[in-house]
Amino acid sequence: MVIDAKKLYEKIDEFMDKEVTLEGWIRNHRKQKEFGFIDFSDGTCFKHIQVVYDDKLSDFETIQKYHVGSAIKVIGKVVKSPKEGQPFEIQASGVILLGECPEDYPIQPKKHSREFLREVAHLRVRTNLFQAVFRVRSVASYAIHKYFQDRGYVYVQTPLLTANDGEGAGEMFQVTTMDLKNIPITKEGNVNFNDDFFSKKVGLTVTGQLEAEAFAMAYKKVYTFGPTFRAEDSNTKVHASEFWMIEPEIAFCDIDELMDIEEDMLKYIVKYVLENCKDEMEFLDKFVEKGLIEKLEKLVNSKFTRVTHEEVIKILKDAKVKFEFTPEYGEDIAKEHEKYITEYFNGPVFIKDWPKDIKAFYMKLNEDGKTVRGVDLEVPGAGELMGGSEREACYTKLKQRMDELGMKEEGLEWYLDLRKYGGCVHSGFGMGFERLLIYLTGVENIRDVIPFPRTPGNCEF
Amino acid sequence: MVIDAKKLYEKIDEFMDKEVTLEGWIRNHRKQKEFGFIDFSDGTCFKHIQVVYDDKLSDFETIQKYHVGSAIKVIGKVVKSPKEGQPFEIQASGVILLGECPEDYPIQPKKHSREFLREVAHLRVRTNLFQAVFRVRSVASYAIHKYFQDRGYVYVQTPLLTANDGEGAGEMFQVTTMDLKNIPITKEGNVNFNDDFFSKKVGLTVTGQLEAEAFAMAYKKVYTFGPTFRAEDSNTKVHASEFWMIEPEIAFCDIDELMDIEEDMLKYIVKYVLENCKDEMEFLDKFVEKGLIEKLEKLVNSKFTRVTHEEVIKILKDAKVKFEFTPEYGEDIAKEHEKYITEYFNGPVFIKDWPKDIKAFYMKLNEDGKTVRGVDLEVPGAGELMGGSEREACYTKLKQRMDELGMKEEGLEWYLDLRKYGGCVHSGFGMGFERLLIYLTGVENIRDVIPFPRTPGNCEF
């Protein structure tokens, strides 16, 4: 029976001096006159296995010809390794070629630039860097589900196709089945969506929050975890056209309790990844971001500060620093300000009570009539990691705010209904999953934490 | 401190005779001259709580006016209930209105048709039926993640925006940011996608399998779990335009091992839901599908049969039954045939070795040159629940099949690369999550297992 490398590492005492069979790939291959050393990986764990074979094997010369990247089956004895830090190696009695790999294989055992690796995204996951990154992505995903499920939250898969126009959260992609060469036009000169698949204008959602609110009004605690889209033509390190979001929504929860949840959840995920991706995190700490583990451990043990937007502006104005952008009451803060503030408090900072004009229509208006109960979490080395708010629970105030902003009620009647029929204090937040992954892995570019990234002009694979 | 209903049920001994505070909604309200009875739910568990108040409360008359649907806070003592099968009730010392609900509230405590409830999908989740269905959906989602993560699979979030044209799996939605009123046309009379967001024709994916294969060639065991789209104009009980799929993909795994995994996974999920949604399943068994739990328990304890397509046709031809469609070698089977076969074997049946012409291009060709290593799982009462195959691992044969089918290599070079560079025997399957939910809940219409369903002409909320 074939055994996974992961299992072999976990139960090495049980397998020592026994014969095992492994199936996987050659990551590197060093050849000597009487010996050969195969750096073997089956992808089930980050660690590789050293396979040693010698010229006593009848097909020694054939084996020596196997190229890097080939799929092989290894039969051999598990023995103590003479190499330090390597608990065992395999003394092969057989190495069988399952799938060859020609010499033009792009993933050779040498350093490749990340730009080059993006062009071979279907193969880059065979490198140590991406093995680490995408396992962290998988484990962090699970940590998120586990956190919420263990606490009784209901996972709600909100729709991606939507007729809501995004409420200003971002540019939307249009979705249609009409023949682009023959778009029907009405007498008034508009697109006639009657003939389209949904008989109306439809796009890809920029948030699942509104639908999640409907579920929170029934289950009390819910969360979404799914893809979200932005059609913005921005080519930066932190923007992608398709990314994943986590959007928890909790009834009978105010902004203070929301911050408790945000802090608790983030610490849980970070701890879970540190505990369950030890090898991956050590690699990333060593080769991608020096001090990564220390940074994350510090976060887990820190107390998050809570300040108002007004306090933040005051601190920034008092700062003996020349900022590129002058901080102003009533205005948004810049990246440089975020950085200053997290350094000032030496840890993560919740900034709350934002000027209403720079925040979304659904945020609860404070008694001052000027600020809303929105809250952004600023994390050292990550910037804004989460954005949340207590939602406006009052039908009249919400309606008034929509009117002020010139928003149509049409299509959002159901959202207003949630305030009309047994509405209550409720809050929620959104976390961009890739922002979290950039923070967790130390990898700087969002294109390197998404399996097959989509950005303006780029939709390969 | 406010306590969740779920916690109260779980730790009732601890809370008996103590005062507690609850926050939730009035599901029903019976009034007597000196008493009032509130059927209370906070959505954290399926069970409701009976709240009793009497005219000793100074605001007795005010409380009696609270409508069904209102959000309330209840303060009261946990006492033994005189009602059979109800372990406790709350003797209220205070009932405070948090959010009122007018009498035109659509969800009154009476039977509503499912068609009507679809029109108020933002509120239907407050009914017992949908409380049960969507908690089962959440718990089943988690069971899927837990199954794969506990077994070392890597969760890969494959892209939804894709330039691949779906390989015949279904009609695709187009995605564009171009102005539909001014679509640029080339000299040759085609749409000029140069000006579009991705500078090419892009649509919403119908499968994540191809990308999952790339990850399986690096991690050995991977799975996807995410949304998928079909732009087919079919209005049936089992088709939706947006639905979720699970697509595991395993390297060094042949079709027989694949069937082992499919059987094991399905039994695990069913068992997990039976154990973790006891109240919900009892409700569904009683009010939606009589015998539901027995059906599911039978599945968990059954051995799945494995037969070839050829054997199936023979059995159908020999059957003393008049079918509407005549079963034929080399052809697909109809719903009535599926039903007959699962009854014939009295349990789930894997049908394998299908005629190549009715299956996808990527399935491994058998030695007979006529059939492929595809396998469908037919489940009594569910029909085809999973479809999978051993993939064609041979570069030459895959290329040849693509040529035969007139498929362009362009855009799929990377997929062919997976056979070129260390390819190996590998297999995978897809399971439509909503098909599973229909089977698990007994609810017949796919529109009732999706929070906000999208079907032709329907994109509300």
Interface residues (C-beta under 8 A of the other chain):
Chain A: V2 D4 K6 E23 G24 W25 I26 D42 G43 T44 C45 G69 S70 A71 L98 G99 E100 C101 P102 Y105 P106 I107 V120 A121 H122 L123 V125 R126 F130 Q131 F134 R135 R137 S138 V139 S141 Y142 H145 Q149 G152 V154 Y155 V156 Q157 T158 P159 L160 L161 T162 A163 E171 F173 Q174 V175 T176 T177 M178 L180 K181 I183 I185 G189 N190 V191 F197 F198 S199 K200 V202 L204 E211 A214 F215 M217 A218 Y219 K220 K221 G226 P227 F229 A231 D233 S241 E242 W244 A251 F252 A393 W414 Y415 D417 L418 R419 K420 Y421 G422 G423 C424 V425 I450 P451 F452 P453 R454 P456 G457 N458 C459 E460 F461
Chain B: V2 D4 K6 E23 G24 W25 I26 D42 G43 T44 C45 G69 S70 A71 L98 G99 E100 C101 P102 Y105 P106 I107 V120 A121 H122 L123 V125 R126 F130 Q131 F134 R135 R137 S138 V139 S141 Y142 H145 Q149 G152 Y153 V154 Y155 V156 Q157 T158 P159 L160 L161 T162 A163 E171 F173 Q174 V175 T176 T177 M178 L180 K181 I183 I185 G189 N190 V191 F197 F198 S199 K200 V202 L204 E211 A214 F215 M217 A218 Y219 K220 K221 G226 P227 F229 A231 D233 S241 E242 W244 A251 F252 A393 W414 Y415 D417 L418 R419 K420 Y421 G422 G423 C424 V425 I450 P451 F452 P453 R454 P456 G457 N458 C459 E460 F461
